[in-house]
Amino acid sequence: MTVRDLGYRAYDGVRLPASRNTYVLLGHAMRRAWGSWLVKIAVFLGWIPLVVYLIKVMFVYWLMSKLEGGRPPPGEAADALGILTDPGESIRNLFNYQVWAFVTLITLGAGSGTIAEDFTHKAFQFYFAKPVTATQYLLARTGATAIFSFMLTFIPALILVLGIVVAADPSLRLQHFGLVLPALFYSLLISSVLSVMAVATSSISKSRALTMSAWIVLLIVPQSIASLVSAIGNVSWFYLASPPALLGLVGDALFKTVDTEHLVRWYHAAPLLIALTAGSIWLANRRVRNAEVIT
């Protein structure tokens, strides 16, 4: 008996909404991201800066207990006490370490080569043969990179804030606990902006090596040039060409650690971040939609 002799048979089973495709793709993208050795290195080593800061917090707590009622310590010991009295700068510096040392690895391994790799392996014929839209594909790919990035920014910052709250003077604990909100917002900003830009960079070519190299150049070269120009000529406007520096300006405002020697501020960086994010979304969406035709 052939298939056509069976006639029409209605589907008998649970009908899941089309939105579930996004979660299925996200799980698949998370597994693909975890398969990158760069992501594994970032996850396994990304807690080292937090451990260093927690050791510093414990040392300062011990030092304050010994100095209670005594003379204030001189030099570096006095500066170290600032982590419990004004911890905003320490948390801001922790974000710097996490972004440059570990979030960069995650976006490089899980984001900057995704679309190019799928083009190389003709994976879009597999994805779009199913009821999957370009938006769902991009949400999954970007979301996987963003989730790993968020984990390595917010969780260490949250643990450090809690450690500082426990070790600080009781009168300052509620004030220090309020740093959780800027840490949350800054983590969401970092993970979303860098993930979107990394995935968009992966759409500029079918060569994964080329897109990953382009992402490294985009992160490092503008920042290096801006640092050099700032050191030589005390000109800070070149930082507006560096995505990590733009995020850093917003972070400075959130944690109130603004460098008064530089003229650029968060309100210069925010419109550029919005424009870069919107442009990245448009570029990646356009590239993926052009791959929907199955031949």
Legacy VTK file of the C-alpha trace (Angstrom):
# vtk DataFile Version 3.0
C-alpha trace
ASCII
DATASET POLYDATA
POINTS 295 float
0.000 0.000 0.000
1.433 3.411 -0.955
1.324 6.516 1.198
-1.351 8.186 -0.918
-3.677 5.201 -0.338
-3.737 5.987 3.363
-5.654 9.187 2.730
-5.708 12.222 5.032
-5.153 11.678 8.710
-5.446 14.517 11.210
-2.530 15.115 13.557
-3.117 13.415 16.883
-1.001 14.942 19.622
-0.139 18.077 21.579
0.175 21.180 19.392
2.924 23.420 20.675
2.965 27.132 19.892
5.404 28.403 17.275
7.132 30.517 19.944
8.514 27.300 21.437
10.893 27.122 18.481
12.860 29.969 20.029
13.523 28.014 23.225
14.473 24.894 21.285
16.888 26.905 19.151
18.257 28.638 22.266
19.042 25.284 23.864
20.736 24.167 20.661
22.699 27.435 20.502
23.791 27.059 24.135
25.164 23.591 23.396
26.924 24.911 20.307
28.427 27.770 22.306
29.618 25.429 25.053
31.375 23.379 22.393
33.824 26.241 21.848
37.060 25.854 23.807
37.221 29.662 24.159
33.922 29.650 26.043
35.088 26.826 28.296
38.295 28.691 29.128
36.292 31.812 29.981
33.858 29.918 32.213
36.548 27.958 34.072
38.919 30.920 34.600
36.382 33.718 34.827
36.128 33.475 38.603
39.769 34.279 39.336
39.316 38.091 39.566
36.370 37.582 41.930
38.446 35.352 44.206
41.219 37.976 44.288
38.759 40.702 45.264
37.134 38.521 47.926
40.553 37.836 49.452
41.123 41.587 49.517
37.752 42.112 51.216
38.586 39.525 53.891
42.011 41.093 54.445
40.511 44.574 54.815
37.840 43.233 57.177
40.545 41.625 59.307
42.618 44.819 59.191
39.689 46.965 60.302
38.970 44.632 63.207
42.579 44.984 64.349
42.595 48.753 63.956
39.315 49.400 65.698
39.910 52.305 68.066
43.510 52.623 66.927
45.411 54.880 64.570
44.494 54.761 60.852
46.929 52.795 58.689
49.274 54.646 56.337
49.805 54.310 52.580
48.425 51.338 50.666
46.697 49.888 53.711
44.579 53.037 54.005
43.727 52.868 50.307
42.703 49.237 50.660
40.081 50.185 53.239
38.203 52.008 50.478
36.816 48.724 49.198
34.519 48.638 52.248
33.767 52.361 52.502
33.465 53.246 48.802
33.244 49.956 46.876
31.915 51.387 43.591
35.361 51.683 42.032
36.315 48.116 42.967
33.146 46.672 41.437
33.664 48.814 38.347
37.230 47.491 38.019
35.959 43.923 38.384
33.720 44.524 35.371
36.758 45.718 33.414
38.620 42.502 34.114
35.606 40.363 33.245
34.909 42.149 29.964
38.433 42.243 28.598
39.631 38.859 29.832
36.527 36.654 29.598
33.521 38.237 27.874
35.808 38.882 24.918
36.565 35.149 24.745
32.860 34.272 24.924
31.840 36.669 22.159
34.766 35.462 20.086
34.019 31.762 20.489
30.220 31.798 20.609
29.229 34.881 18.640
31.696 36.156 16.078
31.681 33.038 13.898
28.135 31.694 14.202
26.452 32.926 11.023
29.588 32.399 8.933
29.879 28.830 10.225
26.224 28.098 9.442
26.713 29.420 5.913
29.793 27.234 5.465
27.998 24.082 6.615
24.725 25.001 4.831
22.904 24.821 8.136
20.279 27.361 7.126
18.659 24.754 4.892
18.168 22.691 8.033
16.895 25.568 10.202
14.522 27.152 7.724
13.133 23.866 6.433
11.256 23.952 9.741
8.781 26.662 10.855
11.592 28.895 12.103
11.902 32.608 11.381
15.050 34.667 10.990
14.143 36.549 14.165
13.936 33.323 16.169
17.278 32.157 14.810
18.978 35.452 15.720
17.372 35.571 19.170
18.707 32.104 19.902
22.206 32.751 18.613
22.521 36.131 20.299
20.810 34.888 23.447
23.273 32.033 23.952
26.228 34.418 23.760
24.475 36.942 25.999
23.615 34.356 28.667
27.228 33.210 29.039
28.397 36.841 29.058
25.807 37.793 31.671
26.828 34.890 33.892
30.450 36.043 33.921
29.613 39.663 34.666
26.610 39.817 36.980
27.230 36.729 39.134
30.803 37.733 40.133
29.653 41.327 40.711
26.728 40.141 42.849
28.952 37.893 44.967
31.442 40.726 45.464
28.665 43.135 46.487
27.324 40.610 48.997
30.829 40.034 50.371
31.332 43.767 50.800
27.921 44.150 52.445
28.715 41.443 54.989
32.160 42.868 55.802
31.198 46.562 55.825
30.118 48.670 58.749
26.450 47.989 59.615
25.535 51.607 58.919
26.788 51.275 55.319
25.382 47.864 54.433
22.083 49.044 52.955
23.876 51.694 50.904
26.369 49.170 49.535
23.631 46.640 48.772
22.137 49.230 46.428
25.065 48.586 44.072
23.272 45.429 42.943
20.998 47.486 40.691
23.733 49.262 38.683
25.613 45.947 38.502
22.515 44.265 37.063
21.876 47.014 34.530
25.522 47.179 33.482
25.714 43.387 33.081
22.613 43.383 30.887
24.028 46.231 28.811
27.418 44.564 28.318
26.022 41.138 27.471
23.347 42.402 25.069
25.433 44.990 23.175
28.562 42.868 22.736
26.564 39.742 21.841
24.516 41.546 19.195
27.610 43.141 17.698
29.565 39.867 17.709
26.787 37.952 15.936
26.407 40.797 13.430
30.142 40.664 12.736
29.780 36.956 11.964
27.420 37.866 9.108
29.888 39.924 7.061
31.484 36.896 5.425
31.167 33.143 4.969
34.674 32.693 6.373
34.619 32.048 10.113
38.291 32.948 10.439
37.687 36.290 8.749
34.708 37.237 10.914
36.508 36.277 14.126
39.536 38.318 13.064
37.281 41.269 12.262
35.741 41.075 15.744
39.170 41.061 17.400
40.181 44.100 15.356
36.951 45.916 16.239
37.520 45.338 19.958
41.236 45.961 20.270
42.416 48.411 17.596
40.132 51.410 18.374
40.752 50.970 22.110
44.528 50.821 21.610
44.562 53.910 19.391
42.366 55.834 21.838
44.601 54.908 24.788
47.710 55.987 22.863
46.218 59.313 21.774
44.905 59.969 25.286
48.320 59.288 26.821
50.207 61.464 24.338
47.830 64.322 23.631
45.311 64.049 26.479
42.499 63.726 23.902
39.707 61.372 24.915
37.291 61.675 21.981
38.864 58.691 20.204
37.314 56.437 22.861
33.982 56.978 21.118
35.209 54.655 18.339
35.693 51.728 20.742
32.626 49.643 21.758
34.170 48.506 25.094
35.099 52.125 25.873
31.538 53.257 25.131
30.259 50.651 27.574
32.901 51.736 30.061
31.681 55.342 29.969
28.185 54.184 30.881
29.653 51.995 33.626
31.586 54.948 35.047
28.341 56.898 35.344
26.477 53.984 36.930
29.127 53.439 39.620
29.965 57.164 39.932
33.633 56.710 39.069
33.799 59.328 36.304
37.296 60.476 35.303
37.079 64.279 35.370
40.189 64.606 33.163
38.314 63.155 30.173
35.739 65.206 28.295
33.670 62.264 27.026
30.732 61.220 29.182
27.987 58.613 29.172
25.596 60.895 27.275
28.090 60.945 24.401
28.380 57.158 24.465
24.704 56.207 24.857
23.495 57.386 21.396
26.432 55.643 19.729
25.693 52.405 21.571
22.064 52.577 20.461
23.110 53.231 16.872
25.673 50.420 16.865
23.195 47.947 18.359
20.421 48.900 15.935
22.807 48.732 12.970
24.081 45.341 14.080
20.551 43.966 14.379
19.704 45.250 10.893
22.877 43.801 9.361
22.481 40.347 10.908
18.761 40.204 10.126
19.318 41.191 6.502
22.040 38.582 6.054
19.994 35.757 7.587
16.819 36.619 5.661
18.760 36.349 2.418
19.568 32.746 3.372
15.973 31.608 3.792
15.498 30.377 0.210
15.902 26.585 0.036
17.257 25.253 -3.257
LINES 1 296
295 0 1 2 3 4 5 6 7 8 9 10 11 12 13 14 15 16 17 18 19 20 21 22 23 24 25 26 27 28 29 30 31 32 33 34 35 36 37 38 39 40 41 42 43 44 45 46 47 48 49 50 51 52 53 54 55 56 57 58 59 60 61 62 63 64 65 66 67 68 69 70 71 72 73 74 75 76 77 78 79 80 81 82 83 84 85 86 87 88 89 90 91 92 93 94 95 96 97 98 99 100 101 102 103 104 105 106 107 108 109 110 111 112 113 114 115 116 117 118 119 120 121 122 123 124 125 126 127 128 129 130 131 132 133 134 135 136 137 138 139 140 141 142 143 144 145 146 147 148 149 150 151 152 153 154 155 156 157 158 159 160 161 162 163 164 165 166 167 168 169 170 171 172 173 174 175 176 177 178 179 180 181 182 183 184 185 186 187 188 189 190 191 192 193 194 195 196 197 198 199 200 201 202 203 204 205 206 207 208 209 210 211 212 213 214 215 216 217 218 219 220 221 222 223 224 225 226 227 228 229 230 231 232 233 234 235 236 237 238 239 240 241 242 243 244 245 246 247 248 249 250 251 252 253 254 255 256 257 258 259 260 261 262 263 264 265 266 267 268 269 270 271 272 273 274 275 276 277 278 279 280 281 282 283 284 285 286 287 288 289 290 291 292 293 294
